């Protein structure tokens, strides 16, 4: 017997996953930009 669909929950779950992925991508992009700015300024890499 198929389950009763819960469209709102499924949509919210998809949106939450999408938002987490976008936040991760933005953090990586921000980190790359900061690293490039440090290299342009001639500062050593903190790693």
C-alpha positions in Angstrom: 0.0 0.0 0.0 1.6 3.3 -1.0 2.2 6.0 1.6 0.2 9.2 1.8 2.3 12.0 0.2 3.4 14.8 2.4 4.2 17.4 -0.3 4.9 20.3 2.1 7.5 18.3 4.1 9.1 17.0 1.0 9.4 20.5 -0.6 10.8 21.9 2.7 13.3 19.1 2.8 14.5 19.7 -0.8 14.7 23.5 0.0 16.8 22.8 3.1 19.2 20.6 1.2 19.5 23.2 -1.5 20.1 26.0 1.0 22.8 23.9 2.7 24.5 23.2 -0.6 24.4 26.9 -1.5 25.8 28.0 1.8 28.7 25.5 1.5 29.4 26.8 -2.0 29.4 30.4 -0.8 31.7 29.6 2.0 34.2 27.9 -0.4 34.0 30.9 -2.7 34.5 33.3 0.1 37.6 31.4 1.4 39.0 31.3 -2.1 38.6 35.1 -2.5 40.2 35.7 0.9 43.2 33.5 -0.1 43.6 35.3 -3.4 43.4 38.7 -1.7 46.2 37.6 0.8 48.3 36.4 -2.1 47.9 39.7 -3.9 48.9 41.6 -0.7 52.0 39.4 -0.4 51.0 37.9 3.0 52.0 34.3 3.7 49.3 31.6 3.7 48.2 30.9 7.3 48.1 27.1 6.7 
